[in-house]
């Protein structure tokens, strides 16, 4: 298979981890100065928390697939 047999598991692990870490950091430390006028001052808490949960589930799923 192109790029290995576990490509999908690696992609799920990478995307889930990036989703969880990125949204977590957006909640912890919002940007000092928004780049645009219509940019949010801080990340929405409920949407970010939901994205963190989905990202963690995806990362655990990818890791479990790779370990098993």
Secondary structure, 3 states (H helix, E strand, C coil): CCCCCCHHHHHHHHHHHHHHHHHHHHHHCCCCCCCCCCCCCCCCHHHHHHHHHHHHHHHHHHHHHHHC
